[in-house]
Amino acid sequence: GSSSSYPEKLSTSERQSRIATLFGLALGVVFITLDIMIIAHNGFASSRDRCYCKAGKVQYIGIFVVVISRVLICAFIMTLSQYYYTPHVVAWLGLGTIVMQVSVRFLGKTYFPTKMV
């Protein structure tokens, strides 16, 4: 019998790659579930109605900036381990995506203000 366990047989770069994959996927799932939670809390119809300006037209630039940015940020962080797996790089990029998500949320409040009734 071998006294070493399976994780000890993996190289350092393989372990870092697996950890980066887990980190990226987990953070991406958090971003997606937060968006789903916000839509569920506000209601889909209310969230959809915020996409229209006072003239009744769809705000395409706002949709592009906010919605497409969120999708791209999620796609980036979920595929992060394909490009980087060094721990400090992954951590800094994770922090960067969190800051970008918060910034996009503030832009969302600017482009799509809640309608006061």
C-alpha positions as CSV (number, residue, x, y, z in Angstrom):
1,G,0.0,0.0,0.0
2,S,1.0,3.5,-0.9
3,S,1.0,6.0,2.0
4,S,0.4,9.0,-0.3
5,S,-3.2,10.1,-1.1
6,Y,-4.4,11.0,-4.6
7,P,-4.2,14.8,-4.3
8,E,-0.5,14.5,-3.3
9,K,0.2,12.8,-6.6
10,L,-1.0,15.8,-8.6
11,S,1.5,18.3,-9.7
12,T,1.3,21.8,-8.2
13,S,0.2,23.3,-11.5
14,E,-2.6,20.7,-11.8
15,R,-3.8,21.5,-8.3
16,Q,-3.7,25.2,-9.0
17,S,-5.7,24.6,-12.3
18,R,-8.3,22.7,-10.5
19,I,-8.6,25.3,-7.7
20,A,-8.9,28.1,-10.3
21,T,-11.6,26.1,-12.1
22,L,-13.6,25.6,-8.8
23,F,-13.1,29.3,-7.9
24,G,-14.2,30.6,-11.3
25,L,-17.2,28.4,-11.6
26,A,-18.3,29.1,-8.0
27,L,-18.0,32.9,-8.4
28,G,-19.8,32.7,-11.7
29,V,-22.7,30.8,-10.1
30,V,-22.8,33.4,-7.4
31,F,-23.1,36.2,-10.0
32,I,-25.9,34.3,-11.9
33,T,-27.9,33.4,-8.8
34,L,-27.7,37.0,-7.6
35,D,-29.1,38.2,-10.9
36,I,-31.9,35.6,-10.6
37,M,-32.6,36.6,-7.1
38,I,-32.9,40.2,-8.0
39,I,-35.3,39.4,-10.9
40,A,-37.3,37.1,-8.6
41,H,-37.5,39.7,-5.9
42,N,-38.6,42.5,-8.1
43,G,-40.7,40.4,-10.5
44,F,-40.0,39.7,-14.1
45,A,-42.6,42.1,-15.4
46,S,-41.2,45.0,-13.3
47,S,-37.7,44.2,-14.3
48,R,-38.7,44.1,-18.0
49,D,-40.7,47.4,-17.7
50,R,-37.5,49.2,-16.5
51,C,-36.0,48.6,-20.0
52,Y,-38.4,51.2,-21.5
53,C,-37.8,54.9,-21.3
54,K,-40.6,57.5,-20.8
55,A,-41.3,57.6,-24.5
56,G,-42.0,53.9,-24.5
57,K,-38.9,52.9,-26.5
58,V,-36.5,50.2,-25.5
59,Q,-33.2,51.5,-24.1
60,Y,-30.9,49.4,-26.3
61,I,-27.7,51.1,-25.1
62,G,-28.6,50.4,-21.5
63,I,-29.4,46.8,-22.3
64,F,-26.1,46.4,-24.0
65,V,-24.1,48.1,-21.3
66,V,-25.8,46.4,-18.4
67,V,-27.1,43.0,-19.5
68,I,-24.4,42.1,-22.0
69,S,-21.7,43.3,-19.6
70,R,-23.1,41.0,-16.9
71,V,-23.2,38.0,-19.2
72,L,-19.6,38.7,-20.4
73,I,-18.3,39.1,-16.9
74,C,-19.9,35.8,-15.9
75,A,-18.5,34.1,-19.0
76,F,-15.1,35.5,-18.3
77,I,-14.9,34.4,-14.6
78,M,-16.3,31.0,-15.4
79,T,-13.7,30.3,-18.1
80,L,-10.9,32.0,-16.1
81,S,-9.0,28.7,-15.4
82,Q,-8.6,28.2,-19.1
83,Y,-6.3,31.3,-19.2
84,Y,-4.9,31.8,-15.7
85,Y,-4.4,29.5,-12.8
86,T,-1.7,31.2,-10.7
87,P,-3.3,31.8,-7.3
88,H,-2.5,35.5,-7.0
89,V,-3.6,36.2,-10.5
90,V,-6.8,34.3,-10.1
91,A,-7.5,36.2,-6.8
92,W,-6.9,39.6,-8.4
93,L,-9.0,38.8,-11.4
94,G,-11.8,37.6,-9.1
95,L,-11.6,40.8,-7.2
96,G,-11.7,42.7,-10.5
97,T,-14.8,40.9,-11.7
98,I,-16.5,41.6,-8.4
99,V,-15.7,45.4,-8.7
100,M,-16.9,45.3,-12.3
101,Q,-20.2,43.6,-11.3
102,V,-20.8,46.3,-8.6
103,S,-20.0,49.0,-11.2
104,V,-22.4,47.5,-13.7
105,R,-25.1,47.4,-11.0
106,F,-24.6,51.1,-10.4
107,L,-24.8,51.7,-14.2
108,G,-28.0,49.7,-14.2
109,K,-29.5,52.0,-11.6
110,T,-28.6,54.9,-13.9
111,Y,-29.9,53.5,-17.1
112,F,-32.9,51.8,-15.6
113,P,-34.1,53.7,-12.6
114,T,-37.0,52.2,-10.7
115,K,-40.3,53.9,-11.4
116,M,-41.8,55.6,-8.4
117,V,-45.5,55.0,-8.1
